[in-house]
């Protein structure tokens, strides 16, 4: 049995440190400078039997080698990356696609033109993964740094080992902040899960398990710590399966846009909400629980592991929505977030158990199970009901049904949170609630917070952008867009600047009442005709960051003035499922598949031209063809600085 235990530990540990142990691709960097023209040279040395994927791969394939620059406003790209040798094309049995990759050695050169003769440092990282015939490493990041115009200094020619960075997105500091916010939310979800009726009553039972049958306190403490680590390992293993692509590289897009997973997730949230309201109890198969519980009785490290497994299984009756929501968001964001999210969820979830195992006397100070746990369960039910609506909204927007508008969505939320406020006041009771002889201070303040939130939501009916929750709401309709700092006033009207009637204008619209195009070729033709820069925004109906950007930085008065007066704007939805006219269908040169919808056409353009599928993604095309790109930002000044690049 000890061998089994160590095997389990080894598997979990291997997944967590695989990127450090297996490092078949080594990177080094060099540069050549001629005035303001520069060659950035990235050399990859690949171990025998391994290969490094090309910088572009077909949709649905593994992760392509991607170069992410910390600040691409310091220079202009001069063409695509040059590759020596040209990548070999092979049919990948795992992904059932023709993919390109390098073996042995590859030199990738990016030509750029510096915008200034002042000293400059170009920093960033390479996102890549390596594979052999049997396995792949998780996505890794290697940082690079080049210095120019600094007393003749060229690049920092340092050999770079595969050190994985915390920030795995391309949106700079804002993405780092978003990652830390995601980690915080993951930990808070873990703590919140403890306060559910499925988990909290298990604390005394599990703590007593560590103390029984042994007078050796040191051994009991070791067993308790191992129990906590086992919980963390089990949750982390679940996240790792998503992070390393076990469930498919395109699972994030499917979860976001396809109607089947969105209906299933809505049903999951709805069923759990009804259960938490007290209509019925969700009970897992007793055979599964009994089987793991019987092994827990054996004691020792083996018993501690199976006790942890039992705790996780039993708790799922209440933690399912927490885990589901966390996994969905993490997979959509991509990278190592599923692993990180589940690690910090498990760490927060396991910490109270572990601490109480080490200090069992503190158990007497915990509140006893009772009516307060049922009250928490009801509060979670209201929240699940509200957040489950997001999945129906995804379907409505992606498929263009137009049923669940922003106003209807807000109305449902107002009702839900109003009822929650009434519940805090004791005006609503459910069958399993205890009597409330008086209103406590805690409930009073919670009701004040809830009713304040209801009033805040109500301002959305008057055109307020509701920035704090904008990522969860449907976009504003064209009729309700507001002018910045003047809700309810006449919207910006730049329709006269257009060259003709935009295609798909009956289906799509731009934020803040701006007029523009929704077809790349049509927008580019108008920009050339008027000799204006073109702003292209790749976005999505189900993209929370897209909505948040539109409700924050786009409404800045200065930015809005630049957009309405200086730019031709094109909004391209990459997840829209509206069929193209049959005459517009085409077979992509990249993956050989026929593109028949607006979303597939726009996504194909994004991947083929800009080698990314991350949205929102912004491209400025100047009249002379010079291009500037930017990912996500919620900083007004950063967005305005980007817009000024095209002027």
Secondary structure, DSSP 8 states (H G I E B T S, - for coil): -HHHHHHHHHHHHHHHHHHHH---EEEEEEEEEETTEEEEEEEEEE-TT-EEE-S---TTSS---EEEES-GGGEEE-SS-EEES--EEEEETTTTEEEEEE-SEEEEEEEEEES-SS-EEEEEEEEE-EE-SS-B---EEEEEEEEEEETTEEE----B-----S--SSSHHHHHHHHHHHHHHHHHHHHHHHTSTTTTTHHHHHHHHHHTT---HHHHHHHHHHHHHHHHHHHHHHHHHHHTTTT-TTHHHHHHH-HHHHHHHHHHHHHHHHHHHTS------HHHHHHHHHHHTT-HHHHHHHHHHHHHHHHHHHHHHHHHHHHHHHHHH-TTHHHHHHHHHHHHHHHHHHHHHHSGGGGGGS--SSHHHHHHHHHHHHHHHHHHHHHHHHHHHHTT---S-HHHHHHHHHHHHHHHHHHHTTS---TT-----S--HHHHHHHHHHHHHHHHHHGGGGT---GGGGGGS----GGG--BTTBTTS-----GGGSSS--TTTTT---GGG---BSSHHHHHHHHHHHT-EEEEEEE-TT-HHHHHHHTTGGG-HHHHHHHHHHEEEEEEESS---B--GGG-EE-TTT--EE-BHHHHHHHHHHHHHS---SSEEEEE-TTS-EEEE-----HHHHHHHHHHT-
